[in-house]
Amino acid sequence: MANTASRALRRSRHNRILAGVCGGLAEFFGISAFWFRLALIIALLPGGVPGIVIYTILWIIMPPAGR
């Protein structure tokens, strides 16, 4: 059985560029943060608003990782 504390959706403290949202998603799903960053860049291409809104909402909703 997986440890639920390690599976908590939280912003990353170590794998971050701006706020740790993509790094936190990558740690939660167990894949490279590159793929989430690529998806964010693709969402920013058609005008930027969808990508910025999604990232901002996740930044507000996701708590920071503990120490």
Protein Blocks (a to p, Z undefined) as FASTA:
>chain_A
ZZfklmpccddfklcfklommmmmmmmnopafklmmmmmmmmmmnnommmmmmmmmmmmm
pccddZZ
